[in-house]
Amino acid sequence: MRDFQCVCGQTLYFENTVCTSCKRPLGYDPIRSDLLALEPVENLDADSLPMWTDVKSGAEYRRCFNDTEYQVCNWLVTSPQENFCHACNLNDTIPDVDSSYRANRRRRWWGRMEQAKRRLIYTLLALGLPVDGKAEHTAGLAFSFLEDQRSNPMADEEHVLTGHLQGLITVNLAEADAINREQARQDLGESYRTLLGHFRHESGHYYFDKLIFKPAHFKEFRALFGDERADYDEALEQHYAKMAEMKGESDRVSAYADMHPHEDWAECWAHYLHMTDCLETAWQVGLLQERLINPGTTPDIERCLEAWSTEVSIAMNALNRSMGVRDSYPFVLSPNTLNKLRFVHQRIYPS
């Protein structure tokens, strides 16, 4: 992801809400893809909602309700008919942050969810993908952040599974807790488990239905990933039964990708998003001299794969090791996986 610049010249980052130099409040406009320095609009009617002006352009905005009410969002409302920003309009269910049981913790976890979701939406929009909610289309995208009784004894659900169904992405709120997430990573033998990784993976299931719809697509998909019509529940049961003996034997991008062709696709989709976001960041900070990801243009997939495999991911891991932490990208991309990433690229940028 690129960084931004305040009107005072200070470098800004995607999650910032206030400029650390001039102290102006900030808000992100997803249409302009820019983080804006704001000033309050003066002399509004007493019954008017607060309005904010972009210092540079003079354009007026309202802040998202989830910002003014809960301080978990920094995106701006670009339509006068809406109370929520584009990202928060996609929410189907949010945590009950007003109940008394560990409300502050729940709000912190929800804030982390929203932050990861906004990073996902930023990337999807930058790739030119449709990000329509269910208000626009019944087959649109929506998010549900749910608790279960393992993290909240007062919750209705005994066990919430993170997953996707007909456009609705559900994420267990406990995934926002580093301790719970690390325990799950170790229990499942995973090398990588992050909130952003969950969002990117589950979005892959949503875009499968959007991007793979022609007979030629399915033919090529099945040649690379396998037959997606295979029984999912049976594949899931077999995967976890054989997980220990399969470790390290697959040429797929992750152990979970072995489970079913749908999961292989979603894992490769997530890795494509990892790659493009990191390549943009690497260029922004000077780690990569060539700008490979430029919104509005089609990236050179071969150059992207080369830079990712031989330059950027290696540098990222080396920097992490210098700080005594795990590799940020603990994966080896086999020739088969590289072909799958090319297929993902071709579906996003059809010729």
TIVEX-720376 format. One line per field, with one value per residue: x, y, z of N, C-alpha, C in turn. Coordinates in pm, whole numbers. Layout:
TIVEX-720376
nxx: X, ...
nyy: Y, ...
nzz: Z, ...
caxx: X, ...
cayy: Y, ...
cazz: Z, ...
cxx: X, ...
cyy: Y, ...
czz: Z, ...
end
This chain:
TIVEX-720376
nxx: 83, 42, 174, 58, 17, 7, -137, 44, 282, 365, 426, 172, -14, -222, -395, -402, -559, -526, -307, 27, 191, 72, -164, -416, -740, -801, -929, -1031, -1095, -1251, -1318, -1149, -923, -752, -601, -725, -664, -859, -1102, -1343, -1672, -1804, -2075, -2311, -2659, -2846, -2963, -2828, -2613, -2270, -2024, -1737, -1452, -1234, -914, -749, -899, -1149, -1379, -1673, -1755, -1907, -1835, -1796, -2051, -1961, -1722, -1772, -1936, -1815, -1542, -1397, -1337, -1196, -1283, -1450, -1783, -1917, -2153, -2446, -2677, -2615, -2519, -2305, -1971, -1829, -1701, -1804, -2071, -2091, -2123, -2296, -2350, -2247, -2035, -2187, -2121, -2213, -2305, -2254, -2063, -1730, -1700, -1517, -1300, -1425, -1483, -1226, -1138, -1321, -1252, -1001, -1083, -1226, -1020, -857, -1043, -1085, -834, -841, -1060, -952, -748, -901, -1055, -847, -758, -957, -1185, -1530, -1702, -1959, -2232, -2494, -2716, -2711, -2696, -2838, -2661, -2439, -2157, -2093, -2029, -1989, -1936, -1888, -1933, -1856, -1935, -1693, -1527, -1696, -1913, -2175, -2264, -2477, -2414, -2258, -2031, -1859, -1775, -1524, -1584, -1732, -2039, -2249, -2182, -2169, -1932, -1814, -1650, -1495, -1498, -1300, -1070, -944, -795, -468, -360, -553, -557, -294, -283, -468, -333, -108, -233, -348, -133, -35, 163, 121, -105, -328, -540, -587, -513, -722, -942, -862, -845, -1114, -1248, -1169, -1333, -1573, -1517, -1465, -1711, -1773, -1578, -1513, -1683, -1727, -1732, -1471, -1315, -1368, -1264, -989, -945, -998, -798, -578, -639, -806, -1117, -1380, -1627, -1612, -1702, -1738, -1757, -1671, -1410, -1306, -1315, -1138, -906, -831, -802, -578, -385, -142, 31, 51, 204, 432, 457, 324, 291, 142, 35, -11, -76, -350, -454, -447, -680, -926, -1031, -1164, -1057, -789, -793, -886, -675, -464, -567, -564, -286, -213, -320, -169, 82, 51, -15, 209, 412, 343, 384, 659, 774, 695, 840, 1096, 1224, 1197, 1288, 1145, 823, 573, 308, 47, -230, -504, -367, -257, -73, 254, 259, 462, 693, 612, 587, 852, 988, 861, 921, 1202, 1308, 1147, 991, 1197, 1358, 1177, 1149, 1413, 1449, 1265, 1384, 1608, 1502, 1433, 1190, 926, 930, 772, 661, 628, 656, 703, 698, 591, 645, 391, 218, 287, 181, -87, -119, -78, -311, -507, -440, -506, -780, -855, -755, -868, -783
nyy: -119, 225, 530, 847, 1209, 1489, 1822, 1982, 1869, 1646, 1295, 1056, 769, 488, 414, 636, 889, 1144, 1407, 1387, 1603, 1869, 1833, 1824, 1679, 1370, 1202, 931, 921, 699, 713, 902, 784, 877, 1015, 1262, 1591, 1761, 2019, 2155, 2240, 2556, 2747, 2597, 2492, 2448, 2197, 2047, 1786, 1741, 1867, 1831, 1980, 1924, 2037, 2093, 2074, 2177, 2028, 1887, 1672, 1410, 1246, 894, 707, 502, 602, 853, 759, 526, 527, 354, 371, 540, 638, 845, 968, 967, 1008, 1204, 1083, 877, 728, 581, 495, 364, 119, 46, 29, -220, -392, -653, -770, -646, -650, -654, -386, -230, -371, -485, -682, -710, -486, -291, -446, -585, -378, -297, -528, -534, -294, -367, -561, -400, -241, -427, -509, -272, -243, -463, -382, -151, -264, -428, -236, -92, -280, -270, -421, -521, -391, -425, -386, -577, -420, -305, -528, -849, -1054, -939, -822, -882, -844, -1015, -997, -1202, -1330, -1616, -1858, -1932, -1711, -1527, -1581, -1496, -1496, -1593, -1797, -2116, -2198, -2025, -2025, -1905, -1800, -1820, -1756, -1735, -1465, -1349, -1284, -1426, -1363, -1484, -1304, -1338, -1384, -1145, -1120, -1150, -1358, -1567, -1610, -1691, -1925, -2080, -2093, -2249, -2483, -2575, -2617, -2418, -2195, -1931, -1689, -1440, -1153, -995, -1179, -1366, -1213, -1164, -1426, -1525, -1346, -1440, -1663, -1534, -1387, -1593, -1679, -1455, -1419, -1656, -1799, -1881, -2161, -2213, -2099, -2270, -2508, -2455, -2389, -2634, -2792, -2684, -2655, -2863, -3050, -2857, -2947, -3157, -3330, -3120, -3136, -3395, -3378, -3195, -3339, -3551, -3406, -3298, -3534, -3646, -3457, -3435, -3632, -3537, -3313, -3091, -3227, -3138, -2949, -2727, -2392, -2369, -2571, -2583, -2533, -2779, -2900, -2874, -2794, -2543, -2419, -2414, -2234, -2002, -1963, -1910, -1682, -1508, -1493, -1367, -1112, -1050, -1029, -818, -598, -580, -538, -285, -140, -188, -52, 207, 262, 250, 7, -137, -59, -31, 60, -154, -197, -12, 169, 148, 54, -246, -483, -623, -949, -1144, -1002, -912, -1156, -1240, -1030, -1050, -1311, -1326, -1094, -903, -1055, -1204, -1001, -895, -1113, -1137, -894, -926, -1141, -1012, -866, -1058, -1196, -1408, -1519, -1303, -1386, -1692, -1890, -2106, -2074, -2293, -2411, -2492, -2350, -2089, -2086, -2096, -1849, -1689, -1755, -1647, -1376, -1344, -1369, -1143, -944, -973, -1046
nzz: 0, -73, 75, 209, 189, 398, 388, 512, 455, 594, 609, 573, 689, 603, 814, 976, 1177, 1263, 1176, 1267, 1276, 1204, 1336, 1224, 1173, 995, 704, 497, 153, -45, -315, -436, -353, -145, 146, 340, 470, 705, 786, 1012, 896, 928, 1086, 1046, 1031, 1335, 1358, 1176, 1054, 1152, 929, 716, 565, 294, 316, 100, -147, -93, -99, 53, 325, 524, 832, 884, 1050, 1217, 1290, 1423, 1629, 1739, 1693, 1520, 1256, 974, 735, 493, 436, 126, -3, 21, 107, 274, 591, 657, 561, 251, 308, 565, 504, 401, 607, 764, 1017, 1326, 1622, 1950, 2095, 2294, 2510, 2848, 2907, 2895, 2719, 2628, 2538, 2334, 2159, 2088, 1951, 1743, 1614, 1511, 1331, 1148, 1051, 914, 725, 579, 458, 288, 120, 6, -158, -330, -465, -585, -765, -945, -909, -869, -592, -452, -233, -64, -74, -321, -492, -472, -474, -371, -170, 177, 531, 839, 1179, 1434, 1767, 1972, 2230, 2335, 2361, 2467, 2712, 2714, 2457, 2181, 2001, 2005, 1868, 1632, 1297, 1084, 756, 421, 256, -5, -67, 186, 421, 705, 1008, 1292, 1587, 1778, 1637, 1616, 1838, 1942, 2097, 2095, 1820, 1763, 1911, 1770, 1527, 1592, 1682, 1446, 1289, 1117, 917, 889, 995, 995, 1059, 829, 638, 665, 570, 305, 205, 234, 71, -172, -220, -266, -504, -676, -778, -922, -1118, -1246, -1473, -1731, -1962, -2060, -1860, -1643, -1740, -1759, -1493, -1357, -1459, -1333, -1053, -978, -955, -872, -803, -633, -330, -61, 227, 276, 178, 361, 603, 544, 504, 759, 894, 776, 803, 950, 837, 579, 586, 448, 208, -17, -326, -323, -231, 40, 333, 382, 133, 16, 82, -70, -405, -410, -182, -245, -460, -318, -139, -317, -438, -214, -179, -412, -362, -132, -257, -451, -289, -122, -311, -405, -169, -131, -346, -277, -42, -129, -147, -373, -695, -927, -1032, -1005, -950, -1039, -1004, -1231, -1447, -1615, -1444, -1513, -1501, -1500, -1433, -1185, -1038, -1045, -909, -663, -576, -580, -478, -307, -111, 1, 109, 297, 477, 565, 698, 906, 1043, 1131, 1333, 1507, 1480, 1344, 998, 769, 534, 502, 287, 3, -336, -565, -907, -1000, -831, -907, -1164, -1098, -973, -1194, -1330, -1158, -1190, -1462, -1452, -1310, -1472, -1753, -2089
caxx: 0, 117, 144, -11, 85, -78, -113, 160, 401, 391, 385, 58, -36, -360, -475, -395, -681, -481, -169, 113, 263, -15, -276, -545, -807, -785, -1032, -998, -1196, -1223, -1335, -1025, -813, -659, -623, -740, -663, -994, -1139, -1489, -1751, -1861, -2204, -2418, -2782, -2835, -3006, -2750, -2504, -2138, -1963, -1593, -1400, -1097, -837, -687, -993, -1272, -1491, -1732, -1782, -1943, -1759, -1873, -2115, -1876, -1614, -1822, -1998, -1734, -1401, -1336, -1330, -1144, -1327, -1547, -1908, -1911, -2289, -2525, -2788, -2565, -2459, -2186, -1879, -1843, -1657, -1896, -2199, -2088, -2142, -2426, -2362, -2130, -2044, -2265, -2020, -2278, -2337, -2160, -1960, -1603, -1734, -1397, -1225, -1501, -1468, -1089, -1133, -1398, -1170, -899, -1155, -1256, -895, -819, -1143, -1060, -717, -891, -1141, -859, -682, -1000, -1087, -729, -751, -1069, -1286, -1657, -1720, -2098, -2299, -2620, -2818, -2707, -2721, -2860, -2539, -2329, -2063, -2130, -1941, -2051, -1835, -1966, -1868, -1917, -1927, -1554, -1470, -1798, -2015, -2307, -2297, -2579, -2356, -2158, -1909, -1868, -1669, -1493, -1611, -1807, -2158, -2334, -2146, -2154, -1808, -1824, -1522, -1506, -1438, -1181, -952, -880, -710, -342, -338, -644, -517, -169, -316, -530, -228, -28, -318, -375, -7, -22, 282, 80, -246, -351, -673, -591, -510, -859, -1027, -821, -883, -1259, -1291, -1144, -1453, -1673, -1482, -1471, -1839, -1778, -1475, -1501, -1821, -1733, -1681, -1324, -1258, -1376, -1172, -854, -942, -991, -666, -481, -676, -886, -1260, -1445, -1753, -1586, -1775, -1658, -1754, -1586, -1272, -1267, -1291, -1016, -791, -787, -761, -448, -306, -7, 115, 67, 283, 557, 462, 247, 349, 47, 88, -22, -137, -495, -487, -460, -807, -1029, -1000, -1212, -964, -666, -819, -894, -540, -387, -622, -508, -144, -203, -342, -46, 190, 31, -9, 349, 491, 315, 452, 803, 812, 671, 944, 1228, 1281, 1188, 1312, 1049, 683, 506, 164, 4, -375, -548, -291, -244, 65, 326, 256, 590, 784, 563, 624, 997, 1026, 808, 989, 1348, 1353, 1072, 960, 1325, 1396, 1084, 1184, 1544, 1428, 1200, 1483, 1697, 1432, 1405, 1052, 904, 921, 640, 608, 692, 604, 782, 605, 629, 602, 247, 154, 308, 81, -217, -119, -100, -453, -577, -413, -581, -923, -871, -724, -890, -734
cayy: 0, 350, 623, 968, 1330, 1595, 1953, 2042, 1799, 1527, 1166, 995, 628, 453, 405, 760, 968, 1280, 1434, 1400, 1730, 1987, 1793, 1827, 1549, 1311, 1109, 868, 922, 582, 747, 968, 703, 972, 1049, 1406, 1677, 1816, 2125, 2155, 2343, 2647, 2814, 2507, 2500, 2376, 2058, 1984, 1698, 1803, 1851, 1855, 2027, 1891, 2161, 2115, 2092, 2242, 1934, 1865, 1533, 1374, 1133, 770, 688, 416, 688, 947, 690, 420, 550, 235, 391, 671, 667, 953, 940, 1042, 1028, 1273, 999, 768, 755, 499, 496, 251, -4, 10, -7, -362, -472, -716, -782, -601, -694, -574, -314, -153, -456, -462, -784, -681, -400, -225, -546, -614, -265, -305, -635, -489, -195, -439, -620, -296, -198, -529, -507, -155, -274, -549, -304, -66, -343, -470, -119, -59, -379, -247, -524, -469, -405, -384, -447, -645, -320, -285, -655, -957, -1136, -852, -859, -838, -894, -1040, -1020, -1270, -1394, -1738, -1872, -1954, -1582, -1450, -1675, -1441, -1503, -1691, -1908, -2196, -2207, -1950, -2057, -1807, -1859, -1744, -1820, -1652, -1324, -1309, -1328, -1426, -1377, -1495, -1184, -1376, -1380, -1016, -1130, -1213, -1483, -1667, -1639, -1767, -2060, -2151, -2118, -2362, -2604, -2620, -2636, -2319, -2110, -1791, -1667, -1301, -1103, -955, -1303, -1421, -1134, -1187, -1563, -1539, -1270, -1525, -1743, -1444, -1352, -1712, -1677, -1337, -1416, -1785, -1827, -1934, -2298, -2214, -2071, -2391, -2608, -2420, -2399, -2773, -2844, -2632, -2668, -2982, -3036, -2788, -3015, -3262, -3311, -3033, -3187, -3514, -3332, -3132, -3446, -3622, -3315, -3291, -3669, -3678, -3335, -3456, -3708, -3464, -3192, -3076, -3310, -3080, -2836, -2618, -2275, -2390, -2700, -2571, -2539, -2920, -2955, -2877, -2694, -2409, -2361, -2386, -2106, -1892, -1939, -1844, -1547, -1430, -1469, -1264, -985, -1026, -989, -687, -495, -567, -478, -142, -86, -196, 61, 331, 286, 245, -128, -181, 59, -28, 61, -263, -189, 125, 163, 192, -16, -391, -515, -730, -1056, -1213, -917, -914, -1283, -1241, -937, -1101, -1435, -1317, -969, -840, -1147, -1238, -885, -889, -1217, -1105, -785, -984, -1219, -916, -821, -1173, -1243, -1506, -1470, -1248, -1462, -1823, -1976, -2130, -2081, -2394, -2377, -2511, -2236, -1971, -2093, -2061, -1704, -1633, -1773, -1544, -1250, -1340, -1349, -1004, -861, -1053, -981
cazz: 0, -76, 183, 167, 236, 450, 328, 578, 407, 674, 554, 641, 661, 576, 936, 1054, 1196, 1290, 1134, 1386, 1269, 1216, 1422, 1155, 1158, 863, 660, 368, 49, -131, -457, -477, -300, -82, 286, 332, 587, 715, 878, 1029, 829, 1028, 1065, 1003, 1109, 1462, 1342, 1069, 1093, 1131, 798, 714, 437, 255, 316, -30, -259, -51, -103, 184, 360, 661, 884, 898, 1181, 1301, 1339, 1522, 1742, 1799, 1664, 1460, 1113, 935, 599, 481, 365, 0, -53, 123, 152, 356, 722, 669, 447, 160, 375, 673, 443, 368, 728, 791, 1162, 1402, 1762, 2044, 2172, 2401, 2624, 2958, 2921, 2826, 2606, 2575, 2462, 2213, 2069, 2034, 1853, 1627, 1545, 1434, 1217, 1050, 990, 816, 616, 494, 374, 181, 27, -67, -261, -429, -548, -666, -873, -1036, -890, -817, -447, -432, -120, -92, -102, -466, -558, -375, -475, -334, -64, 312, 637, 968, 1283, 1536, 1881, 2022, 2376, 2377, 2400, 2538, 2761, 2693, 2315, 2144, 1927, 2076, 1787, 1507, 1203, 981, 625, 321, 203, -91, -55, 326, 485, 852, 1077, 1437, 1646, 1855, 1550, 1636, 1957, 1901, 2171, 2037, 1682, 1766, 1958, 1657, 1427, 1637, 1686, 1310, 1220, 1011, 922, 876, 1028, 1030, 1028, 689, 561, 664, 481, 167, 168, 219, -47, -288, -245, -325, -641, -761, -848, -1008, -1222, -1316, -1511, -1867, -1972, -2076, -1728, -1561, -1795, -1716, -1347, -1313, -1495, -1237, -912, -953, -981, -759, -772, -533, -205, 27, 364, 276, 163, 487, 700, 505, 520, 898, 936, 718, 802, 1004, 744, 454, 608, 374, 89, -126, -397, -317, -164, 185, 368, 370, -10, -19, 128, -173, -508, -371, -85, -319, -529, -222, -88, -423, -447, -103, -203, -516, -294, -54, -347, -511, -185, -77, -419, -403, -52, -153, -432, -204, 59, -192, -146, -512, -777, -1038, -988, -1074, -925, -1065, -1028, -1364, -1550, -1594, -1409, -1582, -1402, -1493, -1356, -1046, -976, -1029, -801, -537, -536, -571, -416, -199, -1, 66, 191, 410, 573, 623, 794, 1024, 1117, 1197, 1453, 1594, 1469, 1237, 861, 736, 421, 517, 181, -117, -448, -663, -1044, -1010, -765, -991, -1272, -1040, -955, -1328, -1361, -1081, -1258, -1587, -1424, -1268, -1590, -1874, -2211
cxx: 88, 90, 88, 63, -17, -47, 7, 291, 435, 345, 275, 46, -185, -449, -480, -530, -649, -339, -83, 189, 170, -141, -413, -608, -799, -904, -998, -1118, -1167, -1240, -1208, -902, -707, -701, -615, -727, -793, -1002, -1290, -1554, -1820, -2001, -2310, -2543, -2771, -2872, -2931, -2643, -2370, -2082, -1815, -1550, -1259, -1020, -786, -789, -1118, -1394, -1540, -1772, -1848, -1856, -1852, -1930, -2029, -1749, -1666, -1877, -1903, -1584, -1330, -1321, -1269, -1179, -1438, -1671, -1912, -2047, -2372, -2641, -2745, -2514, -2328, -2099, -1899, -1808, -1757, -2036, -2206, -2113, -2285, -2451, -2233, -2145, -2132, -2168, -2080, -2313, -2225, -2044, -1839, -1624, -1611, -1313, -1294, -1485, -1328, -1080, -1207, -1319, -1062, -962, -1177, -1130, -850, -915, -1117, -936, -757, -966, -1053, -797, -781, -1037, -969, -713, -866, -1180, -1416, -1667, -1858, -2156, -2430, -2735, -2826, -2744, -2741, -2739, -2417, -2250, -2111, -2037, -2019, -1942, -1907, -1877, -1933, -1885, -1786, -1489, -1568, -1909, -2157, -2353, -2400, -2518, -2252, -2025, -1932, -1748, -1649, -1514, -1690, -1926, -2240, -2309, -2125, -2026, -1824, -1686, -1549, -1430, -1310, -1055, -878, -791, -585, -320, -425, -598, -389, -194, -378, -425, -146, -109, -340, -247, 16, 106, 246, -69, -262, -495, -685, -588, -647, -947, -990, -863, -1032, -1311, -1267, -1263, -1561, -1643, -1472, -1599, -1848, -1689, -1460, -1641, -1835, -1682, -1529, -1255, -1255, -1279, -1030, -840, -922, -858, -560, -512, -745, -1033, -1330, -1578, -1734, -1655, -1690, -1646, -1664, -1439, -1220, -1232, -1161, -892, -741, -746, -619, -349, -161, 83, 138, 165, 413, 563, 395, 324, 251, 100, 82, -84, -289, -539, -503, -601, -908, -993, -1049, -1114, -829, -679, -815, -757, -455, -436, -564, -361, -123, -222, -224, 61, 171, 40, 135, 438, 468, 388, 603, 851, 801, 785, 1084, 1296, 1285, 1198, 1209, 907, 605, 355, 123, -144, -414, -473, -283, -98, 123, 340, 390, 691, 742, 606, 775, 1040, 979, 890, 1138, 1398, 1274, 1044, 1086, 1369, 1308, 1123, 1317, 1532, 1362, 1299, 1580, 1635, 1393, 1262, 1039, 902, 780, 578, 675, 645, 706, 684, 657, 589, 452, 171, 171, 209, -58, -228, -136, -248, -537, -562, -496, -731, -949, -852, -743, -846, -847
cyy: 125, 431, 751, 1089, 1433, 1727, 2023, 1976, 1673, 1401, 1106, 849, 596, 456, 536, 830, 1115, 1294, 1457, 1531, 1849, 1960, 1805, 1687, 1502, 1221, 1057, 872, 806, 612, 811, 888, 793, 995, 1200, 1473, 1756, 1934, 2124, 2268, 2427, 2693, 2723, 2531, 2412, 2229, 1985, 1891, 1768, 1770, 1889, 1892, 1975, 2021, 2194, 2150, 2170, 2152, 1906, 1718, 1526, 1256, 1013, 759, 603, 488, 778, 878, 596, 434, 425, 249, 527, 706, 771, 906, 1028, 1066, 1096, 1191, 891, 817, 682, 514, 370, 120, -47, -23, -155, -451, -524, -724, -734, -648, -600, -502, -232, -238, -447, -561, -752, -593, -335, -321, -574, -502, -264, -411, -596, -386, -260, -507, -517, -250, -297, -527, -389, -176, -366, -467, -212, -143, -385, -354, -83, -155, -363, -350, -462, -495, -350, -458, -511, -547, -293, -413, -763, -1049, -1053, -904, -804, -905, -907, -1073, -1073, -1326, -1528, -1752, -1902, -1823, -1496, -1546, -1627, -1452, -1611, -1816, -1982, -2197, -2135, -1984, -1940, -1871, -1766, -1824, -1716, -1502, -1274, -1370, -1314, -1448, -1382, -1380, -1217, -1379, -1247, -1014, -1210, -1347, -1595, -1709, -1722, -1910, -2143, -2184, -2241, -2492, -2662, -2641, -2540, -2238, -1962, -1783, -1523, -1263, -1068, -1078, -1368, -1346, -1159, -1326, -1573, -1459, -1350, -1612, -1658, -1417, -1473, -1710, -1561, -1349, -1546, -1832, -1882, -2078, -2305, -2185, -2198, -2498, -2581, -2431, -2543, -2837, -2801, -2672, -2800, -2950, -2978, -2853, -3128, -3228, -3235, -3092, -3310, -3476, -3269, -3237, -3519, -3536, -3316, -3428, -3700, -3562, -3359, -3528, -3637, -3348, -3196, -3154, -3248, -2969, -2719, -2507, -2288, -2526, -2695, -2578, -2682, -2973, -2975, -2773, -2553, -2341, -2332, -2253, -1989, -1859, -1868, -1701, -1457, -1398, -1369, -1125, -949, -965, -847, -575, -472, -506, -327, -75, -81, -83, 194, 364, 275, 111, -186, -57, 77, -31, -41, -258, -43, 123, 220, 127, -165, -424, -624, -845, -1127, -1132, -912, -1041, -1290, -1152, -989, -1220, -1416, -1190, -936, -936, -1189, -1124, -874, -990, -1188, -994, -837, -1062, -1127, -861, -936, -1220, -1336, -1440, -1417, -1321, -1600, -1925, -1991, -2152, -2178, -2349, -2391, -2394, -2109, -1969, -2057, -1911, -1633, -1643, -1670, -1408, -1237, -1322, -1205, -910, -944, -977, -962
czz: 0, 51, 124, 224, 280, 377, 391, 536, 484, 603, 640, 600, 668, 700, 1015, 1061, 1222, 1240, 1258, 1388, 1293, 1298, 1355, 1156, 1013, 832, 522, 275, -46, -279, -511, -435, -237, 62, 299, 469, 589, 811, 892, 951, 936, 987, 1004, 1086, 1232, 1450, 1232, 1127, 1068, 993, 807, 573, 415, 239, 176, -138, -223, -55, 39, 202, 497, 704, 899, 1040, 1273, 1348, 1450, 1646, 1814, 1777, 1611, 1309, 1084, 790, 602, 404, 242, -61, 55, 176, 251, 492, 740, 544, 362, 230, 482, 621, 408, 489, 738, 941, 1227, 1546, 1845, 2138, 2285, 2522, 2727, 2961, 2833, 2703, 2545, 2491, 2330, 2111, 2008, 1926, 1726, 1546, 1461, 1312, 1107, 978, 883, 697, 523, 406, 259, 76, -56, -184, -370, -522, -639, -782, -972, -1023, -837, -667, -414, -312, -159, -112, -252, -542, -451, -366, -439, -214, 70, 413, 768, 1069, 1406, 1647, 1908, 2171, 2426, 2421, 2477, 2584, 2739, 2547, 2287, 2083, 2010, 2001, 1655, 1420, 1106, 845, 535, 274, 127, -71, 86, 383, 636, 911, 1226, 1501, 1723, 1770, 1562, 1759, 1922, 1971, 2114, 1898, 1677, 1814, 1846, 1552, 1465, 1636, 1546, 1228, 1106, 1027, 922, 909, 1075, 999, 880, 598, 553, 564, 334, 120, 141, 101, -174, -322, -311, -472, -733, -844, -946, -1132, -1301, -1351, -1652, -1869, -1986, -1944, -1644, -1611, -1749, -1564, -1302, -1350, -1394, -1093, -879, -973, -858, -721, -672, -401, -103, 168, 375, 265, 292, 592, 670, 528, 663, 951, 891, 729, 846, 903, 613, 466, 527, 244, -33, -197, -401, -225, -12, 209, 349, 224, -58, 1, 15, -278, -476, -275, -150, -393, -431, -162, -193, -446, -337, -127, -316, -454, -203, -143, -399, -408, -141, -185, -427, -286, -73, -243, -356, -108, 1, -191, -288, -601, -888, -983, -1068, -1059, -935, -1098, -1163, -1477, -1516, -1561, -1500, -1484, -1390, -1412, -1210, -973, -952, -913, -666, -487, -507, -502, -290, -84, 73, 157, 314, 517, 641, 726, 921, 1109, 1191, 1325, 1544, 1591, 1349, 1100, 835, 618, 419, 413, 69, -231, -554, -803, -1063, -947, -847, -1108, -1221, -1015, -1089, -1367, -1286, -1151, -1386, -1565, -1379, -1387, -1717, -1997, -2311
end
